[in-house]
Amino acid sequence: MAVNLNKNRMMMSRILVAAALAAGFLTAPVIVDGTALGGLMKLAGFVLLTACAIGRIYSTAFIGGVKNKELMTAGPYAAHRNPLYFYSLLGAAGVGLMSLQVTTFAVLFCGFLILYVGLIDREEKFLAEKFGEEFARYKARVPRLLPDFKKYTAPAEMLFQPKYLAKAVADAVWWFAPVPLFEFARYLQETGVIEALMVVP
């Protein structure tokens, strides 16, 4: 089940990001790059992408190698039950802001949110069946998606598997991949190599 859910998540995520990139090449944003608003959106997007990368790497340090084998309730999992999805949502918002298009931002963020809510429902059903009362107690005290950092606790020491952390770092780098592509699309439009089909907010 977990493997199939992960494959579906990756496929849908790629489709959403590919659609955002296509919009970047085929349309032009109302918000002009180089203006104060454009610079603010790009800065906010970069901050969110950085938070996504760090958050996903840190969360993987706790869950890597033990997912679906034991119920992780420490570190970021003490503050919210689905930190990987939360930080991915930040990444989706970051990519959307880097596009300088409010429409792309809204479609990406809402698309990822709908995708993740469905995945969380299915994953939590699986966890409830596997861990029973232990998961019920965890679910009752820890928020589903938005973090409550006051609940954060972590052991002084823990074991982790480096291969999962290395994979998380590589995954984090991919979140930044759309950034130069958006910049390239704007360059091609500004130099007249390609022409935007329409201007969108």
ABEGO torsion letter per residue (X at the ends): XAAAAAAAAAAAAAAAAAAAAAAAAABBBABBBGBAAAAAAAAAAAAAAAAAAAAAAAAAAAABGABGABBBABEAAAABABAAAAAAAAAAAAAAAAAGBAAAAAAAAAAAAAAAAAAAAAAAAAAAAAAEAAAAAAAAABBAABBBAAABBBBABBBBBAAAAAAAAAAAAAAAAAAAAAAAAAAAAAAGABBBABBBX
